[in-house]
């Protein structure tokens, strides 16, 4: 059987997740950003200035961090990105009436995504989406009173540039499909 790239787990894992947690309060948002962009967490915390006041990252803050680091993005609701980060919504009574309401935000979690692989900072390694769903999701659901499942709230696709360097900012994309981070509603 031939091994394709999508079958191989991504190699880069930020080695400093615990150090960044202790020093900056870093958690799933910055760790997912670091894992998908092949950077260490302590170096990317400059893109998460809100951590001085709040240790949660909403969609607007994640988009702004990626933009400031030189990445172009495209957001999709309810869809896992191919290459980027996904905001996972833990479902429960808080999502029954208004899935995108502010009441549901405390029950969210960021993961990094590369094709069929996901990186969850609580595990500290890349694993298949199927394995994450089978082994890790039940642990989260067991810890959240009233949780009944999960869904992708937002998928943030990192748009590749024409450069060989990820996130170099050079290269062209169809700007009609891109939304500036500053124009996004704050959730």
C-alpha positions as CSV (number, residue, x, y, z in Angstrom):
1,X,0.0,0.0,0.0
2,X,1.3,3.5,-0.9
3,X,1.5,6.0,1.9
4,X,0.2,9.4,1.0
5,X,1.0,12.7,2.8
6,X,-2.6,12.8,4.2
7,X,-2.0,9.5,5.9
8,X,1.0,10.7,7.8
9,X,0.6,12.7,11.0
10,X,2.0,16.2,10.9
11,X,5.3,16.2,12.6
12,X,5.4,19.6,14.4
13,X,4.2,19.7,18.0
14,X,4.8,22.8,20.1
15,X,7.2,21.7,22.8
16,X,6.4,24.6,25.1
17,X,2.6,24.3,25.8
18,X,3.0,23.9,29.5
19,X,5.6,26.7,29.8
20,X,3.2,29.0,27.9
21,X,0.3,28.0,30.1
22,X,2.2,28.8,33.2
23,X,3.7,32.1,31.9
24,X,0.9,33.5,29.8
25,X,-2.2,31.4,30.6
26,X,-2.1,29.9,27.1
27,X,-4.7,27.3,26.3
28,X,-6.4,25.8,23.3
29,X,-6.5,28.9,21.1
30,X,-2.8,29.8,21.2
31,X,-1.7,26.1,21.2
32,X,-3.9,25.4,18.1
33,X,-2.5,28.4,16.3
34,X,1.1,27.4,17.2
35,X,0.6,23.8,16.1
36,X,-1.0,24.5,12.7
37,X,1.6,27.2,11.9
38,X,4.6,25.3,13.1
39,X,5.6,27.8,15.8
40,X,6.2,27.5,19.5
41,X,3.4,28.9,21.7
42,X,5.5,31.4,23.7
43,X,6.6,33.1,20.4
44,X,3.0,33.5,19.2
45,X,1.5,34.9,22.4
46,X,2.2,38.4,21.1
47,X,-0.7,37.9,18.7
48,X,-3.0,37.2,21.7
49,X,-2.8,40.5,23.7
50,X,-6.3,39.9,25.2
51,X,-4.7,37.1,27.4
52,X,-3.7,39.9,29.8
53,X,-7.4,40.2,30.7
54,X,-9.1,37.1,29.5
55,X,-7.9,33.6,28.8
56,X,-10.5,32.7,26.1
57,X,-10.2,33.3,22.4
58,X,-13.3,34.1,20.3
59,X,-13.5,34.0,16.5
60,X,-12.6,37.6,16.0
61,X,-9.5,37.4,18.3
62,X,-8.3,34.2,16.4
63,X,-8.8,35.8,13.0
64,X,-7.0,39.0,14.2
65,X,-4.1,36.9,15.6
66,X,-3.7,35.0,12.3
67,X,-3.9,38.2,10.3
68,X,-1.3,40.0,12.4
69,X,1.0,36.9,12.0
70,X,0.7,37.3,8.2
71,X,-2.0,34.6,7.4
72,X,-5.0,35.2,5.2
73,X,-8.1,33.2,6.3
74,X,-11.6,32.3,5.3
75,X,-14.3,31.4,7.8
76,X,-17.0,28.8,7.4
77,X,-19.8,28.1,9.8
78,X,-20.4,24.5,10.8
79,X,-17.5,23.2,8.6
80,X,-14.1,21.7,9.5
81,X,-11.3,23.4,7.7
82,X,-8.8,21.4,5.6
83,X,-5.9,23.4,7.0
84,X,-6.4,25.8,9.9
85,X,-8.2,25.9,13.2
86,X,-11.7,24.9,14.2
87,X,-13.8,26.3,17.1
88,X,-15.6,23.3,18.5
89,X,-19.0,23.9,20.1
90,X,-19.9,21.5,23.0
91,X,-23.6,21.1,22.6
92,X,-26.1,21.2,25.4
93,X,-29.0,23.3,26.7
94,X,-27.0,26.4,25.8
95,X,-27.2,25.6,22.1
96,X,-30.8,24.4,21.7
97,X,-32.3,27.8,20.8
98,X,-29.5,29.8,19.3
99,X,-26.4,27.9,18.2
100,X,-24.4,31.0,17.6
101,X,-25.5,32.8,20.8
102,X,-23.1,34.3,23.3
103,X,-24.5,31.9,25.9
104,X,-22.7,29.1,24.1
105,X,-19.3,30.6,24.1
106,X,-18.1,29.3,27.4
107,X,-18.6,25.8,26.0
108,X,-16.1,26.1,23.1
109,X,-12.7,24.7,22.4
110,X,-10.1,25.3,19.6
111,X,-8.3,22.6,17.8
112,X,-5.7,22.7,14.9
113,X,-6.6,20.9,11.7
114,X,-4.5,19.5,8.9
115,X,-6.6,17.4,6.5
116,X,-7.8,14.4,8.6
117,X,-5.5,15.2,11.5
118,X,-6.3,17.3,14.6
119,X,-4.2,18.7,17.3
120,X,-5.8,19.2,20.7
121,X,-3.5,20.8,23.4
122,X,-5.0,18.6,26.0
123,X,-3.5,15.5,24.3
124,X,-0.4,17.2,23.1
125,X,-0.1,15.3,19.8
126,X,-1.6,15.1,16.3
127,X,-4.2,12.4,16.0
128,X,-6.8,11.3,13.5
129,X,-10.1,13.1,13.7
130,X,-11.8,9.8,14.2
131,X,-9.5,8.9,17.1
132,X,-10.0,12.3,18.7
133,X,-13.8,11.9,18.4
134,X,-13.7,8.4,19.8
135,X,-11.2,8.9,22.6
136,X,-11.0,12.6,23.6
137,X,-14.5,14.0,22.9
138,X,-16.2,11.7,25.5
139,X,-13.7,12.9,28.2
140,X,-14.7,16.6,27.5
141,X,-18.5,15.7,27.4
142,X,-18.1,13.8,30.8
143,X,-16.6,17.0,32.4
144,X,-19.3,19.4,31.2
145,X,-22.6,19.2,33.0
146,X,-25.4,19.0,30.5
147,X,-23.2,18.4,27.4
148,X,-24.7,16.2,24.8
149,X,-22.4,16.3,21.8
150,X,-20.2,18.5,19.7
151,X,-20.1,20.3,16.4
152,X,-17.8,22.7,14.5
153,X,-19.0,26.2,15.2
154,X,-16.5,27.9,12.9
155,X,-13.7,26.5,10.7
156,X,-11.0,29.0,10.0
157,X,-9.2,28.0,6.8
158,X,-5.6,29.3,6.4
159,X,-5.4,30.4,2.7
160,X,-2.0,29.3,1.2
161,X,0.1,31.9,-0.4
162,X,2.1,31.3,-3.6
163,X,5.2,31.3,-1.5
164,X,7.0,28.3,-0.2
165,X,7.0,29.9,3.3
166,X,3.8,29.3,5.2
167,X,2.3,32.6,6.3
168,X,4.7,34.8,4.4
169,X,1.8,37.0,3.3
170,X,3.1,37.2,-0.3
171,X,1.1,35.6,-3.0
172,X,-2.4,36.2,-4.3
173,X,-5.8,35.0,-3.3
174,X,-9.2,36.0,-4.4
175,X,-9.9,38.8,-2.0
176,X,-13.6,38.6,-2.6
177,X,-13.7,35.4,-0.5
178,X,-11.7,36.9,2.4
179,X,-13.1,38.9,5.3
180,X,-11.0,41.3,7.3
181,X,-10.7,40.3,10.9
182,X,-11.8,43.9,11.9
183,X,-15.1,43.5,10.0
184,X,-16.1,40.3,11.8
185,X,-18.7,40.5,14.6
186,X,-17.2,39.9,18.0
187,X,-18.5,36.7,19.5
